[in-house]
Amino acid sequence: MKHLLNKWTLLILAVLKPLGVWGVAGFAAIDAAFLGMPLDAIVAGYSYANPRKLLLYAVMAAFGSALGSIVIYWIGYKGGEVLLVKRIGEKRFNKIKASFERHEFWAVMFPSMLPPPTPFKLFVLSAGVAEMRFGHFLAAIFFGRLIRFSLVSLVVIRYGPQILGFAGGVLHHHLRFLIAAIAVTVLISWWSLWLRKKRANRASESPAAQ
């Protein structure tokens, strides 16, 4: 199966690579909708070969990811709840759904920024099941992917393509610590935003009380 996927990836590379920036969008759309591809390496490779077009490549890849994700979103929207519950369990599904109901934009944008093996398509499917507002969904995917591809490309331009292999090894051996660090960062960010919102509410209520 893995060998077959590698052959499909090489075929897609041969077809889309001559298309330039539109090929980048095509790679990203296929990655998001159907076949997982080494998208970070592809986008970073384009940027490494032509650093002046880094932002253009990142924008096209983000656009392609948002476009391709519509397929998974539509599956979830049209009846993916049963599929999702079977895959992750009802308890975890309810937690994800509650997260979307509270913070739908960030619940999609943050995972779209994270590298593999983050189950990105799972969050996209969940967005469809939760009937997330379509415009917010596309914006969350686009901006999350734009940040991710821009950062990856900048790192590769600075340190060379070999940095991706090194980073992949670090992720493989220290995945638990990375997830824990990300979780702590997200929690601190939410806590900070909550405090700011609470202080703003107090400040707005204070003149009224007087």
C-alpha positions as CSV (number, residue, x, y, z in Angstrom):
1,M,0.0,0.0,0.0
2,K,2.8,2.4,0.9
3,H,4.6,1.6,-2.3
4,L,1.4,2.3,-4.3
5,L,1.0,5.7,-2.5
6,N,4.6,6.6,-3.3
7,K,4.0,5.8,-7.0
8,W,0.9,8.0,-7.0
9,T,2.8,10.8,-5.4
10,L,5.6,10.6,-8.0
11,L,3.0,10.6,-10.8
12,I,1.2,13.7,-9.4
13,L,4.6,15.4,-9.0
14,A,5.4,14.8,-12.6
15,V,2.1,16.2,-13.8
16,L,1.9,19.3,-11.6
17,K,5.5,20.4,-11.2
18,P,5.6,22.1,-14.7
19,L,2.6,24.3,-13.7
20,G,4.7,26.4,-11.3
21,V,2.8,28.3,-8.7
22,W,-0.5,26.7,-9.8
23,G,1.1,23.3,-9.4
24,V,1.8,24.3,-5.7
25,A,-2.0,25.0,-5.3
26,G,-2.7,21.6,-7.0
27,F,-0.4,19.7,-4.7
28,A,-2.0,21.3,-1.6
29,A,-5.6,20.7,-2.9
30,I,-4.9,17.0,-3.5
31,D,-3.1,16.7,-0.1
32,A,-6.1,18.2,1.7
33,A,-8.9,16.4,-0.2
34,F,-7.6,12.9,-1.0
35,L,-4.0,11.7,-0.9
36,G,-1.5,12.7,1.8
37,M,1.6,14.2,0.2
38,P,4.9,15.5,1.6
39,L,3.5,19.0,1.2
40,D,5.9,20.9,3.5
41,A,8.8,19.5,1.6
42,I,7.2,20.4,-1.8
43,V,6.3,24.0,-0.8
44,A,9.7,24.5,0.9
45,G,11.5,23.1,-2.2
46,Y,9.8,25.6,-4.5
47,S,10.7,28.4,-2.0
48,Y,14.3,27.2,-1.7
49,A,14.8,27.2,-5.4
50,N,13.2,30.7,-5.7
51,P,13.3,32.6,-2.4
52,R,11.8,35.8,-3.9
53,K,8.5,33.9,-4.5
54,L,8.3,32.5,-1.0
55,L,5.2,34.4,0.0
56,L,3.5,33.6,-3.4
57,Y,4.2,29.9,-2.9
58,A,2.9,30.0,0.6
59,V,-0.3,31.8,-0.4
60,M,-1.0,29.4,-3.3
61,A,-0.4,26.4,-1.1
62,A,-2.7,27.8,1.6
63,F,-5.3,28.5,-1.1
64,G,-5.1,25.0,-2.4
65,S,-5.4,23.5,1.1
66,A,-8.5,25.5,1.8
67,L,-10.0,24.5,-1.6
68,G,-9.2,20.8,-1.1
69,S,-10.5,20.8,2.4
70,I,-14.0,21.6,1.1
71,V,-14.3,17.9,0.1
72,I,-13.8,16.6,3.6
73,Y,-15.9,19.4,5.1
74,W,-18.8,18.5,2.7
75,I,-18.6,14.8,3.8
76,G,-18.8,15.9,7.4
77,Y,-21.6,18.3,6.7
78,K,-23.7,15.7,4.8
79,G,-23.5,13.0,7.4
80,G,-20.0,12.5,8.8
81,E,-21.1,12.3,12.4
82,V,-21.6,8.6,12.4
83,L,-18.2,8.1,10.7
84,L,-16.5,10.3,13.2
85,V,-18.0,8.7,16.2
86,K,-17.0,5.3,15.0
87,R,-13.4,6.4,14.5
88,I,-12.7,8.4,17.6
89,G,-15.5,7.4,20.0
90,E,-18.5,9.4,21.3
91,K,-16.7,10.9,24.3
92,R,-13.9,12.4,22.2
93,F,-16.4,13.5,19.5
94,N,-18.5,15.4,22.1
95,K,-15.3,17.2,23.3
96,I,-14.3,18.2,19.8
97,K,-17.9,19.4,19.0
98,A,-18.0,21.5,22.2
99,S,-14.7,23.1,21.2
100,F,-16.1,24.0,17.8
101,E,-19.3,25.5,19.4
102,R,-17.1,27.7,21.6
103,H,-14.2,28.7,19.4
104,E,-14.9,27.4,15.9
105,F,-12.3,29.6,14.1
106,W,-9.4,28.7,16.4
107,A,-10.4,25.1,16.6
108,V,-9.6,24.8,12.9
109,M,-6.8,27.3,12.5
110,F,-4.5,26.0,15.2
111,P,-4.5,22.3,13.9
112,S,-4.0,23.7,10.4
113,M,-0.7,25.3,11.6
114,L,0.7,22.1,13.1
115,P,3.0,19.7,11.2
116,P,2.3,16.0,10.7
117,P,1.3,13.7,12.3
118,T,-1.5,16.1,13.5
119,P,-4.7,14.5,12.2
120,F,-5.7,17.6,10.2
121,K,-8.4,15.9,8.2
122,L,-10.1,14.9,11.4
123,F,-10.6,18.5,12.4
124,V,-11.8,19.4,8.9
125,L,-14.3,16.6,9.1
126,S,-15.4,17.8,12.6
127,A,-15.9,21.3,11.2
128,G,-18.3,19.9,8.7
129,V,-20.2,17.8,11.3
130,A,-20.4,20.9,13.6
131,E,-21.8,22.9,10.6
132,M,-19.1,25.5,11.1
133,R,-19.8,28.7,9.1
134,F,-18.3,28.1,5.7
135,G,-16.6,31.5,5.3
136,H,-14.9,31.1,8.8
137,F,-13.9,27.6,7.9
138,L,-12.1,28.7,4.7
139,A,-10.4,31.6,6.4
140,A,-9.2,29.4,9.3
141,I,-7.6,26.9,6.9
142,F,-6.1,29.6,4.7
143,F,-4.5,31.6,7.4
144,G,-3.3,28.6,9.5
145,R,-1.7,27.0,6.4
146,L,-0.2,30.3,5.3
147,I,1.6,30.7,8.6
148,R,2.8,27.1,8.5
149,F,4.1,27.1,4.9
150,S,5.7,30.5,5.4
151,L,7.6,29.5,8.5
152,V,8.7,26.1,7.0
153,S,9.9,27.9,3.9
154,L,11.9,30.5,5.8
155,V,13.6,27.8,7.9
156,V,14.5,25.8,4.8
157,I,15.9,28.8,3.0
158,R,17.9,29.7,6.1
159,Y,19.3,26.2,7.0
160,G,18.9,24.2,3.8
161,P,16.5,21.3,2.8
162,Q,18.2,18.9,5.2
163,I,16.6,20.6,8.1
164,L,13.3,18.9,7.3
165,G,14.8,15.5,7.8
166,F,16.3,16.6,11.1
167,A,13.0,18.1,12.2
168,G,11.2,15.0,11.2
169,G,13.5,12.8,13.3
170,V,13.0,15.2,16.3
171,L,9.2,15.0,15.9
172,H,9.3,11.3,15.7
173,H,11.3,10.8,18.9
174,H,9.9,13.6,21.0
175,L,6.3,13.8,19.8
176,R,4.8,13.6,23.2
177,F,6.8,16.4,24.5
178,L,6.0,18.5,21.5
179,I,2.2,17.9,21.9
180,A,2.5,18.7,25.6
181,A,4.4,22.0,24.8
182,I,1.8,22.9,22.2
183,A,-1.1,22.2,24.6
184,V,0.5,24.3,27.3
185,T,1.0,27.2,24.8
186,V,-2.6,27.0,23.7
187,L,-3.9,26.9,27.2
188,I,-1.8,29.9,28.3
189,S,-3.0,31.8,25.2
190,W,-6.6,31.0,26.0
191,W,-6.1,32.0,29.6
192,S,-4.5,35.3,28.6
193,L,-7.3,36.1,26.2
194,W,-9.9,35.2,28.8
195,L,-8.3,37.5,31.4
196,R,-8.2,40.4,28.8
197,K,-11.8,39.9,28.0
198,K,-12.8,39.8,31.6
199,R,-10.9,43.0,32.4
200,A,-12.4,44.7,29.3
201,N,-15.9,43.7,30.5
202,R,-15.2,45.1,34.0
203,A,-13.9,48.3,32.5
204,S,-17.0,48.7,30.3
205,E,-19.3,48.0,33.2
206,S,-17.5,50.3,35.7
207,P,-18.8,53.7,34.2
208,A,-22.3,52.3,34.0
209,A,-22.2,51.4,37.7
210,Q,-21.3,54.9,38.6
